[in-house]
């Protein structure tokens, strides 16, 4: 069994900051790419940021310059530092990981953590 557990969501005012964490645990050999996705009410899930095993980062245009993804391979953890938050950042944020199990690369998702940006 593999688990991805997110933490750090909450309520923040526009212009504020939040930091999210996601830690993988369970039975897996290694983790390839990891990332953050989000889904706002009435919208489809979208990519926020990804980071591969050698720390190359990609960001959605909507968050460039405001969000930073990072990774601690030793702890099987990724982070998302969100600065200058806007109301349109309100969404459930999901952690995603590509993991090598016994024979294949598989996708895993966390349960999500709610981020609300509002006055």
Beta strands, then each sheet from edge to edge (+ up, - down):
strand 1: 2-7
strand 2: 10-12
strand 3: 18-26
strand 4: 30-39
strand 5: 46-51
strand 6: 57-59
strand 7: 67-72
strand 8: 77-82
strand 9: 91-100
strand 10: 105-109
strand 11: 113-117
sheet 1: 1+ 3- 8+ 7-
sheet 2: 2+ 11+ 9- 4+ 5- 6+
sheet 3: 2+ 11+ 9- 10+
end
